[in-house]
Amino acid sequence: MDWLREHPEVKTIRIAAADLNGVARGKRIPARFADKLLSEGTKFPFSVLNMDIWGEDIEDSPLVFQAGDPDGLLLPTERGFMPMPWLEAPTGLLPIWMFHLDGRPYEGDPRQALARVVDRYKAAGLTPVVATELEFFLIDDSGGQLRVPPSPRSGKRRTGAETLSLRALDAFDRFFTALYQACEAMDIPADTAISEAAPGQFEINLMHQPDPLKAADDAWLFKLLVKGLARQYGFAGSFMAKPYEEWNGSGMHMHFSVLDRQGRNVFDNGGDEGSEMLRHAVAGCLAAMPGSTLLFAPHENSYDRLVPNAHAPTGIGWAYENRTSAIRIPSSGPKARRIEHRVAGGDVNPYLTVAAVLGAALNGIEDKAEPPPPIKGNAYEQGLEQLPGSWGDAIDAFAASPEIRRIFPSHLIENFVMTKRQELRYMAELSDEETVELYLDTV
C-alpha cells in the first residue's frame, strides 16, 4: 500500500498473472479496493492459466466442465505495485500468482513451477544467478505488409540490417529513452541496448539477479512494457520468433551461474575451462534439451527461427565462446564463469524457460553427469543430434521426456501438452497473414 499512498494520482489498478503461454491474465480494479485485494487476494478459475493462445478454454480439459471450472486463489507476488507507463491514465500493476483455496501452490501456474525448481536449489544449499537477453522487433503493422517503422526522429525508414549500429539506435532514441525511464520506474534492470542483425530488431540485456523469480519477473514485465509502450509511438513491439521470412529471428538467451552457501561461484575453478559442477550442469541441459524444446519454441512460428545458419541453434551441443552452439561458455574472468543457454526464442514464457534450464542443470549436478567433448568450429556442420524439427515432434518429446518429469509437476505437463495440441490443430486453419496477426502482439 505504500506505493499507492505515494501515488495518489493512481485511481485504477490491474492485477495480472502469466498463463502457460506467458499471456497476462487478470482484472481491472478501482484503487480504493486495494486493501481488500492485498489482505484477501482475488479469485478466478484455475482454467484461466491453461488457455490457448486465443484465450479459449482447452477442449476436454479436466479443469473446466469435468471439475466444474472451480476458482483458484490469486495472491500478490513479492514484487508489489508498479506503474504501467504505457497507459494514458496513471495505473498501478500488481503481479499475482495462483494458489488453491487452502493455500497450497497451484501446480499449473508457471511461476509456481519456477519456485519449485528454486526450492530444489535451496535444499541443496545453492543459489542460481540469472540474467536474460531479449531480442525484439519494432514493426509498422499498419498496412498489409510488415515494415520497419519510420524513425520518430527523422521520419525515415531503415530497410537494411545494421548490427550494433548507433545510427539505428539513435533513430528510435525517443522510444528507447522512454523505455529506459519506464524500466527504472518498474524496477526492471535494463542494461545495454544494441541494434541486431535484422531491420528494426534490437536487443536489451537485463542484469543478473541472485533470485531466479525476480529475473523471470523482469523478463515477463519487460515484454509487457515493450509491447505496450511501442503502441504509444505508433508501431508494434514484438517478440514473435520470426516475423520476417528473409531475416533472422529473435531469441531470449539466458545466462546463469550458481553460488554455494558461502557465495562462491561453483562453476569457477580458477581457470578458463570451469569446474566439474559446470560440466555436470551442461550435461543436464543437453540431456533435457529434446524434451525442453517445446518450452524454448512454444509456437508454430518458433520453428521458422530454428534453422541452420540463422544465428539460432539446431544441434544439441556445447562449446567455449561459440555462438553457433546451443550452450556457450562465454569468455570471462573466472569468478564470472557462467553458462549461456541460446535455444529459447523471444516468444517464450520466461517462467517456464528459466525453470526448464535451471531444472535441467540441477538434474545434471545431482547425477554428476558428464557432457560430450565441447565442439569447435561451426556447430551446424558437426553432425550433432538435432532439436525436434517441428512443433508436433516437440510436443511429443516434451510429453515423453523423463528429464521434464523431474523438473515440472505432472499437472503442468499434461495441461501444457493439451494446450499445445489444441493450438497445433487450430493453427492449421490459419493463413500466413492470420498467423502473423495472431503472434505479433500475443507472444
C-alpha positions in Angstrom: 0.0 0.0 0.0 3.0 2.3 0.4 3.3 2.7 -3.3 -0.3 3.6 -3.7 -0.1 6.2 -0.9 2.9 7.7 -2.7 1.0 7.8 -5.9 -2.5 9.3 -5.1 -3.0 10.0 -8.8 -3.4 6.3 -9.4 -7.2 5.6 -9.4 -7.2 2.2 -11.0 -5.0 -0.9 -10.8 -4.5 -4.1 -12.8 -3.8 -7.5 -11.4 -2.1 -9.9 -13.7 -0.7 -13.5 -13.7 1.1 -15.3 -16.5 -0.7 -18.2 -18.1 1.2 -21.1 -19.7 1.8 -19.1 -22.9 3.1 -16.1 -20.9 0.0 -14.1 -21.7 -1.1 -11.8 -18.9 -4.5 -12.7 -17.4 -6.2 -10.6 -14.8 -8.6 -7.9 -13.8 -9.1 -4.1 -13.5 -9.9 -2.9 -10.0 -10.5 0.6 -8.6 -7.5 1.5 -6.4 -9.8 2.2 -3.4 -10.4 -1.6 -3.1 -6.6 -2.4 -2.9 -6.7 -3.1 0.8 -9.1 -6.0 0.4 -7.0 -7.3 -2.6 -3.8 -7.3 -0.5 -5.4 -8.9 2.5 -7.7 -11.4 0.9 -6.4 -11.8 -2.7 -8.8 -12.4 -5.6 -10.2 -15.4 -7.4 -10.5 -16.7 -10.9 -10.8 -20.2 -12.4 -7.7 -22.5 -12.5 -8.5 -22.9 -16.2 -7.6 -19.3 -16.9 -3.9 -20.1 -16.6 -4.4 -23.0 -19.1 -5.9 -21.3 -22.1 -4.7 -21.5 -25.6 -3.1 -18.6 -27.4 -6.5 -17.2 -28.5 -7.7 -17.2 -24.8 -10.1 -20.1 -25.4 -10.7 -23.0 -23.0 -8.9 -26.2 -23.7 -11.3 -28.8 -25.0 -11.8 -31.8 -22.7 -9.6 -30.1 -20.1 -10.3 -31.7 -16.6 -10.1 -28.2 -15.2 -13.3 -27.0 -17.0 -16.6 -28.9 -17.2 -15.4 -32.1 -15.6 -14.3 -30.2 -12.4 -17.0 -27.5 -12.6 -14.4 -24.8 -13.6 -13.5 -24.1 -9.9 -11.7 -21.0 -8.7 -8.2 -20.6 -7.5 -6.9 -18.0 -5.1 -4.7 -15.3 -6.6 -2.3 -13.6 -4.2 0.2 -10.8 -4.8 3.8 -11.8 -5.5 6.6 -10.3 -3.5 7.1 -7.8 -6.4 4.3 -5.4 -5.2 2.8 -2.5 -7.1 4.5 -0.7 -10.0 3.4 1.8 -12.6 2.1 0.9 -16.1 3.9 3.7 -18.2 2.3 2.6 -21.4 -1.2 3.6 -20.3 -2.6 7.2 -20.5 -4.2 7.2 -17.1 -1.9 6.7 -14.1 -2.3 3.0 -13.3 -0.8 0.5 -10.9 0.1 -3.1 -11.8 0.1 -5.8 -9.2 1.6 -9.2 -10.3 -0.2 -12.1 -8.8 0.2 -15.9 -8.7 -2.2 -18.8 -8.1 -2.8 -21.0 -5.1 -5.5 -23.5 -4.0 -8.1 -22.1 -1.6 -6.4 -23.9 1.2 -3.1 -22.0 0.5 -1.2 -24.7 -1.4 0.6 -23.5 -4.5 -1.2 -24.3 -7.7 1.0 -26.6 -9.8 -0.4 -25.4 -13.1 1.0 -21.8 -12.5 4.2 -21.3 -14.4 5.6 -19.0 -11.7 4.9 -21.7 -9.1 6.8 -24.2 -11.3 9.9 -22.0 -11.2 9.5 -21.5 -7.5 9.5 -25.3 -7.2 12.9 -25.5 -9.0 14.3 -22.7 -6.9 13.3 -24.7 -3.8 15.3 -27.7 -5.1 18.4 -25.5 -5.3 17.8 -24.1 -1.8 17.6 -27.6 -0.4 21.0 -28.3 -2.0 22.4 -25.1 -0.5 22.7 -23.4 -3.9 21.5 -20.1 -5.4 21.2 -19.6 -9.1 22.2 -16.2 -10.6 20.2 -15.5 -13.7 20.3 -12.9 -16.5 18.4 -12.7 -19.8 19.0 -11.1 -23.1 15.8 -10.3 -25.0 15.6 -9.6 -28.7 12.6 -7.9 -30.3 11.4 -6.2 -33.4 9.9 -2.7 -33.8 7.3 -3.1 -36.7 4.9 -1.0 -38.6 1.9 -3.2 -39.0 -0.5 -0.5 -40.1 -0.6 -1.7 -43.7 -0.9 -5.0 -45.4 2.8 -5.8 -45.2 5.1 -5.7 -42.1 7.7 -3.0 -42.4 10.3 -1.2 -40.3 8.5 1.8 -38.7 9.7 5.3 -39.6 12.0 6.8 -37.1 10.2 9.1 -34.6 13.2 11.5 -35.1 13.6 11.7 -38.8 10.5 10.1 -40.3 12.7 7.8 -42.4 12.7 4.0 -42.5 15.9 2.0 -42.4 15.5 -1.0 -44.6 18.7 -3.0 -44.0 20.3 -4.7 -41.1 22.6 -2.5 -39.1 24.2 -4.8 -36.5 25.5 -2.8 -33.5 24.7 0.5 -35.3 24.4 3.6 -33.2 22.5 5.2 -36.1 19.8 2.6 -35.8 19.5 3.1 -32.0 19.5 6.9 -32.4 16.7 6.7 -35.0 14.5 5.4 -32.2 16.1 7.4 -29.4 12.7 8.8 -28.1 11.3 5.3 -27.8 14.4 3.9 -26.0 14.7 6.9 -23.7 11.1 6.4 -22.6 11.7 2.6 -22.4 14.6 3.0 -20.0 12.7 5.5 -17.9 9.8 3.1 -17.7 12.2 0.2 -16.7 13.6 2.4 -13.9 10.1 3.1 -12.6 9.1 -0.6 -12.8 12.4 -1.8 -11.2 13.4 -3.7 -14.4 17.2 -3.7 -14.5 17.7 -2.9 -18.2 21.3 -2.6 -19.2 22.9 -2.5 -22.7 20.8 -2.0 -25.8 22.1 -2.8 -29.3 20.7 -3.0 -32.8 20.5 -6.5 -34.1 21.0 -8.4 -37.4 17.6 -7.7 -38.9 15.8 -4.4 -39.8 14.1 -2.9 -36.8 15.5 -5.6 -34.5 17.0 -4.7 -31.1 18.3 -6.5 -28.0 18.3 -5.3 -24.4 20.2 -7.2 -21.7 18.6 -7.4 -18.2 21.1 -7.5 -15.3 21.8 -10.7 -13.5 19.8 -11.5 -10.3 20.6 -13.9 -7.4 16.8 -14.6 -7.5 15.5 -16.5 -10.5 11.9 -15.5 -9.7 12.9 -11.8 -9.9 14.8 -12.5 -13.2 11.8 -14.2 -14.8 9.5 -11.4 -13.5 11.8 -8.9 -15.1 11.7 -10.6 -18.4 7.9 -11.1 -18.4 7.3 -7.5 -17.3 9.8 -6.2 -19.9 7.9 -7.9 -22.7 4.6 -6.4 -21.5 6.3 -3.0 -21.3 7.9 -3.1 -24.8 4.6 -4.2 -26.4 2.6 -1.6 -24.6 5.0 1.3 -25.0 5.6 0.7 -28.6 2.0 1.3 -29.4 2.3 4.8 -27.9 4.7 5.5 -30.6 2.5 4.1 -33.4 4.2 0.8 -34.0 4.3 -2.7 -32.6 7.0 -4.1 -30.3 7.0 -7.8 -31.0 8.8 -10.8 -29.5 7.5 -13.1 -32.3 10.2 -15.6 -33.0 10.4 -14.9 -36.8 8.2 -12.1 -38.2 10.2 -11.8 -41.5 11.0 -14.9 -43.5 14.1 -13.4 -45.0 15.7 -12.2 -41.8 17.0 -13.9 -38.6 14.5 -14.3 -35.7 14.5 -13.2 -32.1 15.8 -15.1 -29.1 15.9 -14.9 -25.4 19.3 -16.0 -24.3 19.7 -17.0 -20.7 23.0 -16.7 -18.7 23.3 -18.4 -15.3 25.8 -19.3 -12.7 25.3 -21.0 -9.3 26.5 -19.8 -5.8 27.2 -22.0 -2.8 26.3 -21.1 0.8 29.4 -19.0 1.1 28.5 -17.0 -2.0 31.2 -18.7 -4.2 30.5 -19.4 -7.9 30.5 -23.3 -8.1 31.3 -23.0 -11.9 34.6 -21.3 -11.1 37.7 -23.5 -10.8 40.2 -20.6 -11.3 40.7 -21.4 -14.9 39.1 -20.9 -18.3 37.5 -24.3 -18.5 35.3 -24.1 -15.5 34.6 -26.6 -12.8 33.3 -30.2 -12.7 30.0 -28.7 -11.5 29.8 -26.6 -14.7 30.3 -29.7 -16.8 27.6 -31.5 -14.8 25.2 -28.6 -15.4 26.0 -28.6 -19.1 25.4 -32.3 -19.3 22.0 -31.9 -17.6 21.0 -29.1 -20.0 22.0 -31.2 -23.1 20.1 -34.3 -21.8 16.9 -32.3 -21.3 17.1 -30.3 -24.5 15.0 -32.5 -26.7 12.2 -32.6 -24.2 12.6 -28.9 -23.3 12.4 -27.7 -26.9 8.7 -27.1 -26.7 9.3 -24.6 -23.9 12.0 -22.8 -25.9 10.0 -22.9 -29.1 6.3 -23.0 -28.0 4.5 -21.8 -31.1 4.3 -22.7 -34.8 6.3 -19.7 -35.9 9.0 -20.6 -33.4 10.3 -23.3 -35.7 10.9 -20.9 -38.6 13.7 -19.4 -36.4 15.4 -22.8 -35.6 17.0 -23.3 -39.0 20.7 -23.7 -39.9 22.9 -20.7 -40.4 20.4 -18.3 -38.9 22.1 -17.5 -35.6 19.8 -19.9 -33.8 21.0 -23.3 -32.7 19.7 -26.5 -34.3 22.1 -29.1 -32.8 22.5 -30.3 -29.3 26.0 -29.4 -28.3 28.1 -27.1 -26.2 31.3 -25.0 -26.8 33.5 -22.4 -25.4 33.0 -18.9 -26.8 31.0 -20.1 -29.8 27.7 -18.6 -30.8 26.7 -21.4 -33.2 26.3 -23.8 -30.3 23.2 -24.4 -28.2 25.1 -23.9 -25.0 28.0 -21.4 -24.9 30.5 -20.9 -22.1 31.4 -17.2 -22.6 34.9 -15.9 -22.1 35.1 -14.1 -18.7 37.1 -13.8 -15.6 36.9 -17.0 -13.5 34.6 -15.5 -10.9 32.1 -14.7 -13.6 32.2 -18.2 -15.2 28.7 -19.0 -16.4 26.6 -20.9 -18.9 24.7 -19.2 -21.7 21.7 -21.2 -23.0 20.9 -20.0 -26.5 17.9 -22.1 -27.7 14.9 -20.1 -26.5 13.0 -17.7 -28.8 11.7 -14.3 -27.8 8.2 -15.8 -27.8 8.7 -17.9 -24.7 7.1 -17.8 -21.3 10.1 -16.7 -19.2 9.0 -18.6 -16.1 8.9 -21.9 -17.9 12.1 -21.2 -19.8 14.1 -20.3 -16.7 12.6 -23.3 -14.8 13.5 -25.7 -17.7 17.1 -24.5 -17.9 17.8 -24.4 -14.2 15.9 -27.6 -13.6 17.9 -29.4 -16.3 21.2 -28.1 -14.9 20.3 -29.3 -11.4 19.5 -32.7 -12.8 23.0 -32.9 -14.2 24.5 -31.6 -11.0 22.6 -34.2 -8.9 23.6 -37.0 -11.3 27.2 -35.9 -11.7 26.6 -36.3 -15.4 29.4 -35.7 -17.9 28.8 -34.0 -21.2 30.4 -35.0 -24.5 33.5 -33.0 -25.5 32.9 -29.4 -26.4 32.7 -28.8 -30.1 34.9 -26.5 -32.1 34.0 -24.6 -35.2 30.6 -24.3 -36.9 28.0 -26.3 -34.9 25.8 -26.5 -38.0 28.5 -28.7 -39.6 29.2 -31.1 -36.7 26.6 -33.8 -37.3 25.1 -33.2 -33.9 21.9 -34.7 -32.6 19.2 -32.2 -33.7 16.5 -30.5 -31.8 13.0 -31.6 -32.7 12.4 -30.1 -36.1 8.7 -29.5 -35.9 6.1 -28.3 -33.4 4.4 -31.7 -33.3 7.6 -33.5 -32.7 8.5 -31.1 -29.9 5.1 -31.7 -28.2 5.6 -35.4 -28.3 9.2 -35.1 -27.0 8.0 -32.9 -24.1 5.2 -35.3 -23.2 7.5 -38.3 -23.1 10.7 -36.8 -21.5 11.9 -38.3 -18.2 14.0 -35.1 -17.7 10.9 -32.9 -17.9 9.1 -35.1 -15.3 12.0 -34.4 -12.9 11.6 -30.6 -13.4 7.8 -30.0 -13.7 4.8 -31.4 -11.9 2.7 -33.8 -14.0 -0.3 -31.5 -13.8 1.5 -28.7 -15.6 3.0 -31.1 -18.2 -0.5 -32.5 -19.0 -2.1 -29.0 -19.2 0.7 -27.7 -21.4 0.5 -30.7 -23.8 -3.3 -30.3 -24.1 -2.8 -26.6 -24.8 -0.2 -27.1 -27.5 -2.1 -29.9 -29.2 -5.2 -27.8 -29.4 -3.2 -24.8 -30.8 -1.5 -27.2 -33.3 -4.9 -28.3 -34.6 -6.3 -24.8 -35.0 -3.2 -23.2 -36.4 -3.6 -25.4 -39.4 -6.7 -23.5 -40.3 -4.9 -20.1 -40.5 -3.3 -18.4 -43.4 0.2 -17.0 -43.1 -1.2 -13.5 -42.7 -3.5 -14.6 -39.9 -0.6 -16.4 -38.2 1.4 -13.2 -38.2 -1.5 -11.2 -36.9 -2.1 -13.6 -34.1 1.5 -13.8 -32.9 2.6 -10.2 -33.4 1.0 -8.9 -30.2 0.3 -12.0 -28.2 3.7 -13.6 -27.6 
